[in-house]
Amino acid sequence: MRRTIIAPADLAGTALDELKDWLAIRSDAEDTQLSALLGAACEACEGFTGIMPLAQQCEEIHPARREWTRLAARPVSAILSVEGIPAEGAIFPFVPEAYEIDIDPDGAGTVRILQQGAAGRIRVRFLAGLAPDWPALPEGLRHGVLRLAAHLHRTRDAADGTAPPAAVTALWRPWRRVQVA
């Protein structure tokens, strides 16, 4: 499985302003770097919790198969398209009768191919994320992302790769989803 973010969450507005307030930064000179740290903190949040914090448009590539295939990102709010990727030739959209999709109440998105045609792999485009924007993100997740981004900024010159503060994981722990393999 390979995932690509097609339309990332907007971290340049309210999120960036909150981080700059947290760090007492008044200048715009570091906005690009601070936005990148917010993005890295959101990725770390997803890695720890198993939940994509902010809504983003994504795509994943999977083998084309008849069995249900679970999308890695969650929670999925909409599956936008399913396309076939042949070994040779152009990518093609599947007609609705050629596949089935499902999003369970927990936000897990699944796809299965009923009529594979020439496709050896599929590209699934979808929307995923817990909150539509920064202000709607639950407090614990939001503050954990802010604290981690601030920590990364403050320790950016540290040679030892200091670990994130325990306060960050404490804020995220209630949101953590653990799956049994």
C-alpha positions in Angstrom: 0.0 0.0 0.0 1.2 3.4 -0.9 -0.6 6.5 0.4 -0.3 10.0 -1.0 -1.8 13.2 0.4 -3.5 14.9 -2.6 -4.9 17.9 -0.7 -3.2 18.4 2.7 -4.9 20.1 5.7 -4.5 23.8 6.0 -2.1 24.6 8.8 -1.1 28.1 7.7 -4.0 29.9 9.4 -5.3 29.4 12.9 -2.9 26.5 13.7 0.1 28.5 12.8 -1.2 31.5 14.8 -1.7 29.3 17.9 1.8 27.8 17.6 3.4 31.3 17.2 1.5 32.5 20.3 2.7 29.4 22.2 6.3 30.1 21.2 5.9 33.9 21.6 7.0 34.5 18.0 5.7 37.8 16.4 7.6 37.7 13.1 6.5 36.0 9.9 10.1 35.0 9.1 9.7 31.4 10.3 6.2 30.7 9.1 7.3 28.1 6.5 9.4 26.2 9.0 6.7 26.4 11.7 4.0 25.2 9.3 6.3 22.2 8.4 6.7 21.4 12.1 2.9 21.5 12.5 2.7 19.0 9.6 5.3 16.7 11.1 3.5 16.9 14.5 0.2 15.9 12.8 1.9 13.0 11.1 3.3 11.9 14.5 -0.2 12.2 16.0 -1.6 10.0 13.3 1.3 7.5 13.8 0.7 7.3 17.5 -3.2 7.4 17.6 -4.0 5.6 14.3 -6.3 8.6 13.5 -5.6 11.2 10.8 -6.3 14.4 12.9 -7.3 16.8 10.1 -9.4 16.2 7.0 -7.3 15.6 3.9 -7.8 14.2 0.4 -5.7 11.1 0.0 -5.1 8.3 -2.4 -3.9 4.8 -1.7 -2.6 2.2 -4.2 -3.5 -1.5 -3.5 -3.6 -4.8 -5.4 -6.8 -5.3 -7.3 -8.6 -8.2 -5.6 -12.0 -9.5 -4.9 -11.5 -9.6 -1.1 -12.2 -6.5 0.9 -9.2 -4.2 1.2 -9.0 -1.9 4.1 -7.7 1.6 3.6 -4.8 2.5 6.0 -6.0 6.1 6.8 -8.9 6.6 9.2 -11.5 7.9 9.8 -12.6 7.9 6.2 -15.6 10.2 5.5 -16.0 9.6 1.8 -14.5 7.4 -1.0 -14.4 9.6 -4.0 -13.1 7.3 -6.8 -11.7 3.8 -7.6 -9.5 3.5 -10.7 -7.7 0.5 -12.3 -4.0 0.6 -12.9 -3.0 -1.9 -15.6 0.5 -3.3 -16.1 0.5 -1.4 -19.4 -1.6 1.4 -20.6 -3.6 4.3 -19.0 -5.3 4.3 -15.7 -9.0 3.9 -16.1 -12.0 4.6 -13.8 -14.1 1.6 -12.8 -17.8 1.7 -13.5 -19.8 1.6 -10.3 -20.9 -2.0 -10.9 -17.2 -3.1 -11.0 -16.5 -2.4 -7.3 -18.0 -2.1 -3.9 -17.1 0.3 -1.1 -17.9 0.5 2.6 -17.2 2.8 5.5 -17.9 1.3 8.9 -19.1 3.3 11.9 -15.6 3.4 13.2 -14.4 5.2 10.0 -12.6 2.3 8.4 -12.9 2.4 4.6 -12.9 -0.8 2.6 -13.0 -1.5 -1.2 -13.3 -4.7 -3.2 -13.2 -5.2 -6.9 -15.9 -7.3 -8.5 -14.8 -6.9 -12.2 -11.0 -6.4 -12.4 -10.6 -6.2 -16.1 -6.9 -5.3 -17.0 -6.2 -3.8 -13.6 -3.5 -5.4 -11.5 -3.7 -2.6 -8.9 -6.2 0.0 -7.9 -6.0 3.7 -6.9 -8.6 4.7 -4.4 -9.1 8.5 -3.7 -10.9 9.4 -0.5 -11.4 12.0 2.2 -10.1 11.1 5.7 -9.6 13.0 9.0 -11.3 13.4 12.3 -11.9 17.1 12.1 -12.7 19.3 9.1 -10.3 22.1 10.3 -8.0 23.1 13.1 -10.6 24.8 15.4 -12.8 21.6 15.2 -10.0 19.3 16.3 -10.6 17.9 19.8 -8.6 19.8 22.5 -6.3 16.9 23.5 -5.2 16.2 20.0 -4.8 19.9 19.2 -2.7 20.7 22.2 -0.6 17.6 21.7 0.2 18.7 18.1 1.0 22.2 19.3 3.2 21.0 22.1 5.1 18.6 19.8 5.6 21.3 17.1 6.8 23.7 19.8 9.1 21.0 21.2 10.5 20.3 17.7 11.1 24.0 17.2 12.9 24.4 20.6 15.1 21.4 20.1 15.8 21.9 16.4 19.6 22.2 17.0 19.8 19.4 19.5 22.2 16.7 18.3 20.8 13.9 20.5 17.3 13.8 18.9 15.5 14.4 22.1 12.2 12.4 22.6 8.9 14.2 22.6 7.6 15.3 26.0 5.5 12.8 27.9 2.7 15.4 28.0 2.2 15.0 24.3 1.6 11.2 24.4 -0.5 11.7 27.5 -2.8 14.1 25.6 -3.0 11.7 22.7 -3.3 8.4 24.6 -7.2 8.5 25.0 -7.5 8.7 21.2 -5.1 5.8 20.5 -6.6 3.0 18.5 -4.9 -0.3 18.9 -5.6 -3.1 16.4 -5.0 -6.8 17.0 -3.3 -8.4 14.1 
